[in-house]
């Protein structure tokens, strides 16, 4: 989402070619960098969530994903 000049928000889509963890959250040239601790802190602000583990998985990675309890699309 991005804020417009009248104070409302507009939904925008961005092509992400890579996701990585870093010192700050940013998006540049298709690379989404996520501050893992900042994201964890934001998620844990909810009284409904006791703990969270955040890991990145890319297509082709040799992993097994189990116990996905819920998924929410950020809006």
WODA-V623249 format. One record per pair of residues at least 24 apart in sequence whose C-alpha atoms are under 8 Angstrom apart, sorted by sequence separation. I is the first residue (numbers start at 1). GAP is how many residues later the second one is. D is the distance in Angstrom with one decimal. If there is no record, write none. Layout:
i:I gap:GAP d:D
i:I gap:GAP d:D
//
This chain:
i:20 gap:36 d:7.4
i:19 gap:37 d:7.5
i:1 gap:74 d:7.3
//
